[in-house]
Every structure is written in structure tokens, then in C-alpha cells.
Amino acid sequence: MKKIFFVALALALLVCVSAASADVVIAFSQIGQESDWRTANTDDLKSAIENHPGWKLVYDDGQQKQENQIKALRNFITQNVDYILFTGVVSTGWDEVLKEVNEAEIPLLLIDRIPDCADKIDYVAAFGGDFVEEGRRQVAWAGEYLKKIGKGDTDVNIVIMEGTTGASAQTGRTEGNLKALKEYPHLKLVGQQSGNFTRAEGQAVMESWLKSIDKIDVLIAQNDDMALGAIDAIKAAGKVPGKDIIILGCDSVKAAFDSIVAGEMNCTVECTPLYGKFVVPTIEALIRGEKFDKTVVHPEEGVFDMDGGIDLGTVKSIKAADVIATRQY
């Protein structure tokens, strides 16, 4: 009887070990936590993966450094993970390490920022915002809003606060900003500088501009955190944000909605961080043997402002106060 018992116990342990080893291991190389948007993006993806039965997450925070992310990707290869989720802090410099991922035959999913070598590597799916369109929407909103308040034919000075130099979100939004400016000749660009997507640097850049530029009418910040930092600088300078200077952000984090409702920010263009609902079914489909093309999936996104109703061609703005209770991040 003892022999039978120990054999049964050994078989049970073997089954447990086999079950444990059957976990799907998903590795995630994240940029860092430079903004409220990034935190929401991280939390959403981590929660979606960690709460999925049979899935295990290996997470690495790159702390805003490309070398940390390259090291993490090579560690993922060594660990022989099943899937890799990747968001690159900048667009360039990934060719070698992502080819190593391909050579290891680990399926790669691109999240949020698409590297410039995407056409030279293999990836199974990609999800990200339409950064050029987001940049266009920012300038178009400013132009159409000025028309609405009777200043469409008045020359106004605008400044563009860019994100991390070389990040695809920065390059895309800048492209969209500058292209749209050609459609609104009365918007005069008088300042253009990186605030690195952080609130602290957004405040510092705005402080510098307020000292060096005679008149600023419109601030276009390529994310909400920089806009919120700029608001602090504007207040400290004795000006009224949202009135003395029209302020536009991007991402549509909850803090931006609060600021719009308070009258201190005028508009935010949405770029959703909530990719879990896209990534989980995609990995499930990949496990079943399904394949996807290389098209970058852009979620539907809106524009939110003080009153709503501004027509931007591809979308009309929505009054922030009407939907603030539904915001998840």
C-alpha cells in the first residue's frame, strides 16, 4: 500500500510540475513611468496578463533608458519566454536586438510606439495611437476654436512643447502639428522645444518661454503631463491658464479632464493607454494558430474640450464634463 501511495504521490507531483511548466510566459519591456498615461498603460496590461488563467508575466521597467530595454530584451531571449510585448523609449537603435528576438523565434507584439525598423523585422501584431492624426487634431482644434470666438483672422502666437526627442509619439505628433499649421496661416509658431513628456520639464520649459517670448497665445503640449506642468508655470507668472493662454494637451488622462472642467486647460486629444482588451484576445488567437498582418491597430479616440461640438473633419469634440465620470485613467 505504501508503494502504491508513493507512486500516486509522485504522479500527482509530476502532473503539478507539468501544469506549472505549461504556463504561457509573456514578457513586457516598458519604457518607464514618465507620465500618468504611461502608468495607466502599464497597470492595464499587467492586470490583463496577470489575471489571465495560465499566463505568467515577466515585467521590466526601462527607466527611460534604451540600454536598459535592450538588456531586458536579451534577458527575455535567455529566459525563452513565449511572447514579448515591446514599447521603445525612442524610435531608432532597435534593429540588432529585435532581429535577435526574431532569430530566437519569439513572437513580438509592438505596443504604443513603433520602432523605425518595423519594416525590417518580424512582428505578429502592433497596437498604437495615430500620432500624426493626434498632432493634426491639436492644431485643428486651436484653429477652429479661434474661429469660433471670432479670432480666426487674427495672428496669434503659438508654442509647441514636444515629447521625448526621437520617440515615435513625438515625431508623429510634431509632423501632424506642423502639417496642420499650414492650414491655419494666422497661427504663428514662436517656440518649439522638448519637455520630455514629464510634468516637471513641462513646467521648466514654460517658465523659460514666459521669460523669453513676449507674447504666447496658445500652448500645444504633446501630452497632458507637460500641459499640467505648464499650467503651474503660467499661474506662478501671474497669468490665467485657459484664458490668457489657450492650452491643449494630448492623451486625455483624468487629470486633464479635471483641469478642463476647472477652466485651466482648454482641450485634450485622446490617445488611449488601455491596450489590454486588444492584446489579450490577440495572444489567445496566436496561441490557437491564427495570424495577423502588420497593420498597426489604432483604437477609436476622441477629442475633449470645454463645450464640445468643434468639427475637426475626422471627429467632433466632446464636452469633457459630460464624460468625465466614465474615464478609467
Secondary structure, 3 states (H helix, E strand, C coil): CHHHHHHHHHHHHHHHHHHHHCCEEEEEEECCCCCHHHHHHHHHHHHHHHCCCCEEEEEEECCCCHHHHHHHHHHHHHHCCCEEEECCCCCCCCHHHHHHHHHCCCCEEEECCCCCCHHHCCCCEEECCCHHHHHHHHHHHHHHHHHHCCCCCCCEEEEEEECCCCCHHHHHHHHHHHHHHCCCCCEEEEEEEECCCCHHHHHHHHHHHHHHCCCCCEEEECCHHHHHHHHHHHHHCCCCECCCEEEEEEECCHHHHHHHHCCCCCEEEECCCCCHHHHHHHHHHHHCCCCCCCCEECCCCCEEECCCCCECCCCECEEHHHHHHHCCC
